[in-house]
């Protein structure tokens, strides 16, 4: 694996010149410069090859510049609109999406359609230049903040379940939309259930073709699973096993041999996941198509996240029963993570093997598409 980045590269020079002119760039400035999604084609990106992408990431990191926060918009909705949206749709939605000016949510899962998403029952009935939407979505992250949502609804109830679904962009302030909070056991309100009561959705908000939404849903879900297998053990949003080891080291180590063994185990898991990621990046940098590592990594990363947070709870001892405490109270916080991250992370970690496709579904995908195993056992 050779991931050494060149110090002399046109993308590095251009990024440094941009940062010299914009010391603290806004989200809109980053988007218009192509630095939010440099791998996208112009005008939204730079058409950057893998080396240029890594060089740009390196320069932004050195300058302490963060890209806009809009994970569902930039990571899932944006690539789908770029793939299948009209020029007018792309121009209207992609710029504020990339700039972080309009936050997005995902209106996919339903009470009766989670892992089997194609079983969704939310209806969208054509009525002139609108569709009338009725139904319910659930586990919709940040729907209470979102300006838009990507919506799957059934437009042909007589078609086979995968063929009668349409993909919409849904403004979240339309009359008839009700958002109700779902407070999880961390005490936080991130999830919601969303009700549609004869919501009139303009027909020009259909992405792709009517009844062709399932193919676009697969594009979105593919981007989702890659995003959820990022760095950190809480879908890229939390600390790593290295952070936990650093906390224990700063506190003088773990005297219990069983705890030391568990620390070594989560560290080894972390290294395996890091190597899988580096193999994928190295293959792309070398111009080769990535192998099965990306598919395998999501399934492994979710269980690893639970292992890290379980261990953090146990290292805290009695303090682990108190909200807002870390595994080593009073010790320096590694990586800038507040102590509450660990107690909240332990409560949140069970969601890791459910969101973005359950661990069981992920293993079925790996078995069928990577190992070539049959869908069902014969006889």
N, C-alpha and C positions, 0 to 999 in steps of 0.2 A: 504494500500500500504506500503510494507516494503522494502526499497531500501538501507538499511544500508549495507555498504561494509565492509568486515572483514579487519582489519589491519594485521592480520596474515593469509597469503595465499601463497601457493607455487608459483602462478603466480606473486604475488607482489615481492617475494624474488628473483625470476629469473629475473624480469624486472629491479629491483634495481641493481642486479649484472651486467646485461648488460650495464646499464647506467653508472655504476662506471667505466667500461672498455671503454665505448664509450660516453664520456661526451657530444659531439656534433656529434651524429651519422649521417652518410650520408643516402640518400634514399636507396642505395643498401644494406647498413648494416642493416637498419630497415627491408627491404624486406626479406633478407636472414635469419634474426632472427625470422621472422614470425609475426612481430609487425605491419605491414601495414594492414593486413587482418587476425587477429588472429583466426577468426571463420572459415576460410577456412581450409581444410584438409592439412596435410603435403604433399609436402615440402614447399608449398607456405604460409601456415598458421600453426597454432598450434592445430587445432581442438578444440579450446577453447570453453568451455561452457559459458553461458551468464554471470555468476558471474566473471569468469576469464577475459572475455572481458572487463567488466566494471572496474575491478581492474587494468588491463593494461592501459586502457584509463586514469584512475586516476593517475597512476605513470608517464605516459608521460606528462600529463598536469602539474603535480607538477614540473617536470624537465624542463618545457618550451620547450619540443621537439614536433615539428610539423611533421606530416606524409607528404610524397611527395604530391604535388599538381598535380592531374591528374584526375579530377572528372569524365569525361566520360569514361576514360580508366579503372580506378579502380572501379568506381561505377556501370558502365553499361556494357562495353565491356568485362571486366575481368570475371565477373560471368557467362556470356554467353559462353565464350571460355572455362572456367572451366567446364561448364555443358555439352557442346557438342563438344568441340574441340578434335582433336587427341593429343596423347602424344607429338608428334613433334611440333604441333601448340602451345600447352601449354608451352613447353620448350622454343620455339623461342620467343613468344610474351609476356608471363606473367611476366617474371623476369624484363625486362626493363620497362614494363608497371607499375609494382608495385613500382619500384625504382624511377619513375618519369623521367626516361631517355628518353623515347619516348612518346610524348604527343599524345592524340587520339581525334578524333571528331566523330560525328554521322551523317551519310549520309542517312537519312530516308525521311524527308519531301520534297515534290515537290510542284511546283506552283498549280497543280491540285490534290494534295493528301496531305492534312494536317491532319485534324481530321479523315478523312476517308483514313487512310494510305494505306489500301489494294488496293486502286485505283491507286497506283503508276504505272508509265508508262516507267520508265528507263528500258532499255532492256539489257540483257546479253545473247549473242548467243554463243553456244559452237563452238569452232574451234580448233580441235586437243587437245593439252594440255593447252589451254587457253580459256577464255571467252572474247568476244569482247563487251565492254560496251558502250552504247550511251544513253544520256539523260541529265537531269538537276535535281539538288537538290537545296534546298533553305533553308534559316535560319540555316545554318550550323555553329554552334558556333566554333570559333577558328580554322577553316579549314586552315587559313593562317599560323598557327603555327604547325599544326598537322603533325606527321610522318605517322600516319595510321588513317583510318576511318573504322567504321563498316557500310557496304553498303547493302541495300536491292535493288534487281533488279529482274525484271520479266524474268524468263527463259522459261516459257511455256505460251504464250499468249492465247492459246486455253483452258486452264484449268480455272475453277472457280477462281475468283480473289484472294482468300485466299490460293489457292493450287498451284499456278504457280510461287511462289516467292522463291528466294534463298538468303541466308545470306553469305556475303563475308567479308573478311578483305582486305581492299584496301590501298596499299601504296600510299601516296599522292604526290609522286614525279614521278609517271608514265607518260610517254609521252601521250599527249592528254587530260590531266586534266588541266582545267583553273579555278582559284579561283578569284572571283571578290568581292570586299568589299561591304557590305551593312551598311552604317553609320546610326545609329539610332538617335533619337532626343536628346539623351544626348550628341551627338557629338562624341561618341566613336565608334570604329570599332571592334565589337566582332562577329557579324553575317556575313555570306558570302553566295553567290550563287556559286555553283560548277557545271561546265559543263564537260561532258564526250564525247569526240569526238573519237569514235572507240578505246577506251582504251583497251589494251590487258592485261588482268588480269589472272595470273597463276591459273590453275584449282585447285592446292593444297591450294589455299586461300579460298576455299569454307568451311564454318563451318557447320557441320551437313551434311545433305543430300541435293542433288539438288532437288529443288521444295519443300523442307521442311522448308523454312526460316520463314514462318509466326509463327510457334510455337516458334522459337527462338526469333523472334521479340517481342513476348509477354513476354518472360523472361526478355529481355532488358528493355522493357517499364515498367514492374513491378518494377524493380530496380530503374528506373528513377524516378518514382512517389514517391517512398519512399525517395530517395535522395532529391527531390525538396521540401519535407515537413519538412526538418530539422530545426535546430535552426536558429534564425534570420529571418527577414521579407523579405529579398531579396534572397529567396531560400538558406538560410543558409549563405549567403555571406555578409549580412549587419547587421545593428544594430537591436535591439529589442525594443519593447514597453517600457521595463524597462529603456533602454538607453535614450529614449525620455523623460520619466518622470524624470529621474535623471538630465537631462539638464535643464528642467524647474524648478525643485527644486533648483538647484544650482544658477539659475538666480533670485530666490526670489518668484517663483510661478507664476501662471496665474491669473491676476486680473479679467478676464472676466468669468462669471459663465458658459456661454455656452462652452467656451474652457475647463474649468475645468471638465464639464460633459463629453466632448469628450475624455479628458485624462483618466477619470475613465472608459469610455467604452472600449478604446483600451487596458487599463491595464487588465480589466476583460476578454476581448477576449484572451489576451496573457496567462492569468492564465488557461483558459479553454483549450487552446491548449497544455499548459504544462502538465496539468492533463491527457489529452488524451495520450500524449507521455509517461508519467509515468505509466499509466495503461498498455500500450503495453509492456514497459520494465518490469514492475512488473510481468506481466503474464508470460513472457519468463523466468525470473529469477526463478519463482515458478514452471517452467516446464509445464506451460499450453500454449496451442496455443493462439496467440493473437486473439482478437475479431475484430469487424468491425472498431475499432478506427483508424487504420492506413489508411483505405480507406476514412473515413470521414475527417481525419485531413488535407489531401492535399486540399480538396475543401474549407475548412474553412481558412486554412493558407494563401491562395492566396488573398482572399478578405481582410483579416486582414492586410496583407502587404500594400495594397493600402490605407487602413484606416490610418495606422501609418504615411505613407509618405504624405498623404493629410493633416493630422493634422500638421506635421512638416512644411509644406509649409505655412499653415495659421498662425502658431505661429510666423513664421519669419516676417509676415507683409510685408511691402514694400521690405525688404531685400530678400524675397522669389522670387522676380523677377530678382535677380542678381545671376548669376552662381557662385558657390563656397561658398555660405553662408549657415549657419545652422539656426535652429529655434531660437537660442538665441546667436546672434553674440557677440563674446568677452567672452562668458562663458566657463568654463572648458569643455573639450570634454569628454563625458562619454564613457568608454570602449575603448578609444583610437581611436575613429572614427573621421576622419578629417571632417571639416565643409562641404566640397564638397559632402560628402556622402549623405547629406540630399537633396540638390537641384538635384543631379543626380538621387537619389533614387526616388524622386517624378516623374521624367520623365520616369524612367525605370519601375515603378510599374505597369503600364497598361499591361505589358507583362506577369505579374505573372499569370493572369487568362487565358492565352493562351498557354504558353509553357508547355510541358509535358502532354498535354491533356487539352482541354478547361474546364472551370468550368461547362459548360452544359454537356459535355461528362462525367466528373467525377460524376455529380449527376445522370446521367443515369446509370452509373456503380453501384453506391451505391443503386439506386432504384431496379435494376434487380438482383444484386448478393448478396446484404445484406438484402433488404426488401422483395425480392421475387416477385416484381411487374412484370406484363407482359410487353413485349417489346412494344406492341401497345394496344391502347384502343379497346376493342371489340365493333363492330358495329359502 
